[in-house]
Every structure is written in C-alpha cells, then in structure tokens.
Amino acid sequence: MSALVLALVAGGVVGLALGALGGGGSVLAVPALIYLLGFTPAAATTASLIVVTATSLTALYAHARAGKVRWKAGALFAAAGLLPAAAAGAVAARLPQPVLTCAFAVVAGFAAVRMLRSGRAGDGAGEEPGAAVVRPVKAAGTGAGLGALTGLLGVGGGFLVVPALVTVLAFEMQAAVGTSLLVVSANSLASLATRGATAHGLDWALIAPFAGAAILGGWDGRRLAAKVTGTLLRRIFTVLLLAVAAFMLVDALI
C-alpha cells in the first residue's frame, strides 16, 4: 500500500474519532505518522500539531456558527496555556526520541482510561452549568498544564480539555466541546511557532492529504455519532488506544 493511501486512511480514522467522540482522535495521529508513514517521533509530533490545528480550526468555525463557543472564558483558559505550549514545543525538539515515545505511550494509555471512565459516568455529565464552582487559580493551572502537554507531545488534548472545562469552569457539555476547540487551536499554534527545528524537511506531500482526510473524516464522525451509541464508540476507541500505547512503550524500551 502506498504512503499516500496510508496517509488518507490514517487521516480519515483520526478525523472520524475526533468527530464521533469530540476529542482524543489526535492521539492516534502521532503513532500513525511514526509507524505507518516513517516519521521520526519529533517530526511526527510537529506534523500532528499541523493536523490538529487544521482540524480544530475547521471544527471551531462550525461550532461558532452554532453558538456553542464561549469566547471570553475560552480565551482566558487558552491564554494560560500559550507560554507553556511554546516552551514545551521548544523542549520537545531537544528530547531523545525514546523519551518522547515513552511519554506519548503513557499519555495515550491515560487517554484510554479517561475515555472509558467518562463513558461509565454517562454522556450527560456536565449538563448542569451550576454544578461546579469556578476557581480561577485552578483554571489557570489546568490551562497551563494542558498547554504544556500540547506543546510537548503534539496532541490537541481535547480528551482532557472538555472534562476540564466542565469541572473547572462549570460549562455545559456542548459549550465545553465547542470551546475546547478554541483552546486546542491556540495551544497548537503557540507550539508550532517554536518548532522551527523540526518543521524543516517535513513531507508535505503526506501531511496535506492526512490533514484533508482528517477534516473530512470529522464530518463523517459527527454523523456516525448520531447512529451508534457513545458507549460502543468509546469502548472501540479505548481498546485501540490501549493497543497503541502498549506497542509504543514496548518499542521504546526494547
């Protein structure tokens, strides 16, 4: 199978997961770029940020038109993560490849567990806007941590941003999903700005179709979510993420 076909298929799967689950699909982008398309871990995290930025901005436009983005609160939350994202992006280019791979495997495993727990808690969690007390210091700390994660590993962090907005800023679920795209887009752009060393020599002939397929897959994912139960989708995604995390961890340690 040619590299172009693999890029289209992998991008479609990433977009499908993002559209169906509202987050977490970008965690699949890095391993796909490394093991299917031959990118180094450093180049893969940079390419993943490009894909995440493109898909997030596209989805943000759709959610904004539907009035599901809280711009002021989202901007403040994102602002706390801009400097950590930029700093972590600069550090990532200097870390040994096995360290990046191990760190990503741990995050992928955590994402799988987080998705599984959110499924058990029920899809309706966070629909009561007044259920949580907003704590500015905690919100800033959470935003900074998510920014650092985005910059270091090239993941959008939607699987963490959405529950953070629900529990820390007391957003209802639909507003949390829409606003998370603003946070993810800002963090991804901040990290990309410091990744000049890993941006040179990227294979745009593969990144462009990967990103395009991810954007189109996102629309199909939203339609799929309306037809298949969220519990089944989460279980499938959890198994896939756990397998990816285990494979990457073994590959880095052996």
C-alpha positions in Angstrom: 0.0 0.0 0.0 1.4 3.4 -1.0 2.3 6.0 1.6 -0.3 8.4 0.1 -3.1 5.8 0.6 -1.9 5.2 4.1 -1.9 8.9 4.9 -5.5 9.2 3.6 -6.7 6.2 5.6 -5.0 7.2 8.8 -6.2 10.8 8.5 -9.7 9.6 7.9 -9.6 7.4 11.1 -8.2 10.3 13.1 -11.0 12.7 11.9 -13.6 10.0 12.4 -12.6 9.6 16.0 -12.5 13.4 16.6 -15.9 13.9 15.0 -17.6 11.0 16.8 -16.1 11.4 20.3 -15.4 15.2 20.4 -11.7 14.6 21.4 -9.0 12.0 21.6 -8.6 11.3 17.9 -5.4 13.3 17.6 -3.8 10.8 20.0 -3.8 8.4 17.0 -2.1 10.8 14.7 1.4 10.6 16.2 1.7 6.7 16.1 0.2 6.7 12.6 2.8 9.1 11.4 5.6 7.2 13.0 4.7 3.6 12.3 2.8 3.9 9.0 4.5 6.8 7.3 8.0 6.6 8.7 8.2 10.0 10.5 10.7 10.4 13.5 8.9 11.0 16.8 10.0 14.7 16.8 8.8 15.2 13.2 5.6 13.2 13.9 4.7 15.5 16.9 5.2 18.6 14.7 3.2 17.1 11.8 0.5 16.1 14.3 0.2 19.7 15.5 -0.3 20.8 12.0 -3.1 18.3 11.5 -4.6 19.1 14.9 -4.6 22.9 14.1 -6.3 22.4 10.7 -9.0 20.1 12.0 -9.6 22.1 15.2 -9.9 25.5 13.4 -12.3 23.9 10.9 -14.5 22.4 13.6 -14.3 25.6 15.6 -15.9 27.5 12.7 -18.8 25.1 12.7 -19.3 25.2 16.4 -19.0 29.0 16.4 -21.8 29.3 13.8 -24.0 27.2 16.1 -23.3 29.5 19.0 -21.5 26.8 21.0 -18.2 28.6 21.8 -17.7 30.8 24.9 -15.1 33.1 23.5 -14.2 35.1 26.6 -13.8 32.3 29.1 -12.2 30.1 26.4 -9.7 32.8 25.6 -8.7 33.2 29.2 -8.3 29.4 29.7 -6.3 29.2 26.5 -4.1 32.2 27.4 -2.8 30.3 30.5 -1.5 27.6 28.2 0.2 29.7 25.5 3.6 30.1 27.1 3.8 26.5 28.5 2.8 25.3 25.0 5.5 27.4 23.3 8.2 26.4 25.9 7.3 22.7 25.8 7.4 22.8 22.0 10.9 24.1 22.1 12.0 21.4 24.6 10.4 18.6 22.6 12.9 19.2 19.7 15.8 18.5 22.1 14.5 15.4 23.9 15.8 11.9 23.0 13.4 10.0 20.7 12.8 7.1 23.1 11.8 9.6 25.8 9.2 11.2 23.5 7.9 7.8 22.5 7.6 6.6 26.2 5.9 9.9 27.2 3.4 9.6 24.4 2.6 6.0 25.2 1.8 7.0 28.8 -0.5 9.8 27.6 -2.2 7.5 25.2 -2.8 5.0 27.9 -4.2 7.7 30.2 -6.4 9.0 27.4 -7.9 5.5 27.0 -8.6 5.2 30.7 -10.1 8.7 30.8 -12.4 7.9 27.8 -13.5 4.7 29.5 -14.3 6.4 32.8 -16.2 9.2 31.1 -18.3 6.6 29.3 -19.2 4.9 32.6 -20.0 8.2 34.2 -22.6 8.8 31.4 -22.9 11.1 28.5 -25.0 13.6 30.4 -22.2 14.6 32.8 -21.7 18.3 33.0 -25.0 19.4 31.5 -25.9 21.4 34.6 -23.9 24.7 34.3 -24.0 25.4 38.0 -22.8 22.0 39.1 -19.2 23.1 39.7 -17.6 26.1 41.4 -15.2 28.1 39.1 -11.8 28.5 40.7 -9.6 31.0 38.7 -6.3 29.7 40.1 -7.2 26.1 39.4 -8.5 27.0 35.9 -5.2 28.8 35.1 -3.1 25.8 36.4 -5.2 23.4 34.3 -4.9 25.6 31.2 -1.1 25.8 31.7 -0.8 22.0 32.1 -2.8 21.3 29.0 -0.8 23.8 27.0 2.5 22.1 28.1 1.0 18.7 27.0 0.1 20.0 23.6 3.5 21.6 23.0 5.5 18.6 24.2 3.6 15.7 22.6 1.7 17.2 19.7 -1.7 16.2 20.9 -4.6 18.5 20.9 -5.7 17.4 24.4 -9.4 17.6 23.6 -9.9 14.4 25.7 -8.6 16.5 28.7 -9.8 20.0 27.8 -13.5 19.0 27.6 -13.7 17.5 31.1 -11.6 20.3 32.5 -14.0 22.9 31.1 -16.9 21.0 32.6 -15.5 20.5 36.1 -13.3 23.6 36.5 -15.3 26.3 34.6 -18.7 24.6 35.0 -19.5 24.6 31.3 -22.4 22.5 30.0 -21.2 19.7 27.7 -22.0 21.3 24.3 -20.3 24.6 25.2 -17.3 22.6 26.6 -16.8 20.7 23.3 -17.1 23.9 21.2 -14.8 26.0 23.5 -12.2 23.2 23.8 -11.6 23.7 20.0 -10.6 27.3 20.7 -8.2 26.2 23.5 -6.7 23.4 21.3 -6.3 25.6 18.3 -4.5 28.3 20.4 -2.2 25.9 22.1 -1.3 24.1 18.9 -0.5 27.4 17.1 1.7 28.5 20.0 3.6 25.3 20.0 4.1 25.3 16.2 5.6 28.8 16.5 8.6 27.4 18.4 9.1 24.2 16.4 11.2 25.6 13.5 13.9 23.0 14.0 11.5 20.1 13.5 9.4 21.8 10.8 12.2 21.7 8.2 12.1 18.7 5.9 8.6 17.6 6.7 6.9 15.6 4.0 4.1 17.9 3.0 3.0 15.5 0.3 1.9 13.2 3.1 0.9 15.8 5.7 -1.5 17.7 3.4 -3.7 14.6 2.4 -3.5 13.4 6.0 -4.9 16.7 7.3 -7.5 16.9 4.5 -8.8 13.4 5.2 -8.9 14.2 8.9 -11.1 17.2 8.2 -13.5 15.3 6.0 -13.5 12.4 8.5 -14.6 14.7 11.2 -17.9 15.4 9.4 -18.5 11.7 8.9 -17.7 11.1 12.6 -20.4 13.5 13.7 -22.9 11.6 11.5 -21.7 8.3 12.9 -22.2 9.5 16.5 -25.8 10.1 15.7 -26.3 6.4 14.6 -24.1 4.5 17.0 -24.2 4.6 20.8 -21.5 6.6 22.5 -20.7 3.7 24.8 -19.8 1.4 21.9 -17.7 4.1 20.2 -15.7 4.7 23.4 -15.1 1.0 24.0 -13.7 0.6 20.5 -11.6 3.7 20.8 -10.3 2.6 24.3 -9.2 -0.8 23.0 -7.4 0.9 20.0 -5.6 3.4 22.2 -4.5 0.8 24.8 -3.1 -1.3 22.0 -1.2 1.7 20.5 0.1 2.7 24.0 1.4 -0.8 24.7 3.0 -1.1 21.3 4.8 2.2 21.6 6.0 1.6 25.1 7.5 -1.8 24.2 9.1 -0.3 21.0 10.7 2.4 23.1 12.0 0.2 25.8 13.4 -2.7 23.7 
